[in-house]
Amino acid sequence: MDIHYQILVIGGGTAGIMTASSLLKKNSKLNIGIIEPSQTHWYQPAWTLVGGGTYNFDKTKRSMQSVIPKNATWIKDRVVSVDPVQNSVVTKSNKKYTYDYLIVAPGLKLDTSLVEGLPKSIDKGVVCSNYTNPNHTWNVIKNFKGGVALFTQPPKPYKCGGAPQKIMYLADDYFAKNGVKKNTKVVYASASDSIFEVSEIAKTLMKVIDRKGIGIKFNHELKKIESDKQIAWFKVSAGYIEHNPVELDILQENELIGIRYDMLHLVPPNTPPDFIKNSVLSDSTGWMDVDQYTLQHKEYPNIFGLGDVTNVPTSKTGASIRKQAPVVVNNILELITSQKLGTTKYDGYSSCPFITGYGKMVLAEFDYTKKFIPDPKLKKMWIKDSSKEHWRLWILKKYILPYLYWNKLLKGKEV
Ligand SMILES: Cc1cc2nc3c(=O)[nH]c(=O)nc-3n(C[C@H](O)[C@H](O)[C@H](O)COP(=O)(O)OP(=O)(O)OC[C@H]3O[C@@H](n4cnc5c(N)ncnc54)[C@H](O)[C@@H]3O)c2cc1C
């Protein structure tokens, strides 16, 4: 027999747990099931600090059991398909669950197969990624003895707009402190054509880049890795821009440009989960198709999506989920009681904590318009201008935000 839940949540990550906890905080009688296969819940925003050797990886994880809200049922399984007409989902163990409301929050997929040579080279030797194994990143940085330190940024969308470059600033700082910098060239090869889309923040970051003497190659998309020869191959698109040119050993093969490296930090292509991409819930790009203000699915009114899986045009971050969860909660509670959507809207808020070195940070906060909108609460921390580097922002990132995450946000409290 099918098992029915009033509200079914797919995914027990940041979005799934924040939303389920908040719903139950407002109404403890709701009948909520959370389908989540993993035994571990991760706080990924601290992985940049782990990769920079300044945070313990073990402190970024907790058992899934400990974060599942008390009045919810944890279904230890993986969703393989959704049938929005029948209001049902099927799991890997071939069980069927039905729902009144569905919250889709399975995050995204890191697809290494999209870069030739990546599956066999990732997290081995001098190839590392904070997205897959930040402990390995720290080993690579710690053991780097000079040469070309190459950092890459994939095409959008990918999670945490700033993560590909934050680790570079920490690495550069570490190289400077340990005497390696004088025989090192730090290079950033980005698929994008600018350093960041919020102009106030971009201005500060370009100053950081100039101060550190980092060479930037825009419009470079990583396509292939030859890890035995330590060469990364890029497709370079029209309008290629270079900033702070550094002399490099550049190769050419058909349409690809190769750069020799002595260490390589990369971000595997970020794609929608297969069961979303292959379902009627996705748009033509494969991401879950929701209204960007209400987070309600565009076709199926009893389905909501939030977190990395959706197609909302903003940076995919935990910070954005902090603002998305209350909208989904309000909408579902209103639909239950009055069959109407709630009035709160999501404005595209997201934030990127740009660590620019040990003890320094810039905080990019913005909405759909990409306008810089710093939180007025920062003034209470004596931070006058968060678009500039500040040590207090580093304290926020390293100590305050993890505390708020585990003790407030995951427990359904708004901060
Ligand atoms: C290196 C790095 C640095 C970052 N830095 C920051 C930062 O500084 N600030 C910030 O705000 N954000 C940052 N982020 C981004 C942030 O961590 C993510 O945006 C956030 O975790 C997304 O939450 P989510 O719930 O959508 O996905 P996740 O937290 O990834 O959770 C998805 C969950 O769904 C489960 N799942 C997957 N498939 C299925 C399925 N088929 N059925 C059931 N369950 C499934 C998974 O097991 C997982 O538990 C960073 C991320 C990385 C990798």
The ligand as an ORCA input file, in Angstrom:
! r2SCAN-3c Opt
* xyz 0 1
  C      32.910     24.729     -1.425
  C      31.570     25.324     -1.148
  C      31.500     26.569     -0.529
  C      30.257     27.136     -0.281
  N      30.220     28.340      0.372
  C      29.029     28.887      0.688
  C      28.977     30.079      1.472
  O      30.003     30.624      1.871
  N      27.764     30.603      1.778
  C      26.598     29.992      1.379
  O      25.526     30.487      1.705
  N      26.609     28.870      0.612
  C      27.797     28.296      0.281
  N      27.832     27.124     -0.432
  C      26.588     26.612     -1.068
  C      25.629     25.880     -0.124
  O      26.318     24.946      0.645
  C      24.544     25.225     -0.954
  O      23.941     26.206     -1.780
  C      23.472     24.572     -0.089
  O      24.019     23.552      0.697
  C      22.357     24.001     -0.959
  O      21.399     23.381     -0.165
  P      20.416     22.273     -0.791
  O      19.573     21.804      0.332
  O      19.803     22.777     -2.028
  O      21.421     21.102     -1.227
  P      22.346     20.227     -0.272
  O      22.656     20.938      0.993
  O      23.480     19.796     -1.121
  O      21.439     18.982      0.113
  C      20.806     18.134     -0.825
  C      20.356     16.879     -0.087
  O      19.493     16.119     -0.930
  C      19.841     14.767     -0.856
  N      19.444     14.107     -2.111
  C      20.088     14.180     -3.315
  N      19.422     13.458     -4.229
  C      18.340     12.933     -3.600
  C      17.275     12.087     -4.026
  N      17.195     11.618     -5.272
  N      16.332     11.725     -3.099
  C      16.386     12.199     -1.821
  N      17.378     12.991     -1.379
  C      18.334     13.360     -2.255
  C      21.351     14.755     -0.623
  O      21.774     13.535     -0.026
  C      21.529     15.972      0.280
  O      21.474     15.625      1.648
  C      29.066     26.478     -0.676
  C      29.132     25.223     -1.287
  C      30.368     24.653     -1.508
  C      30.435     23.282     -2.158
*
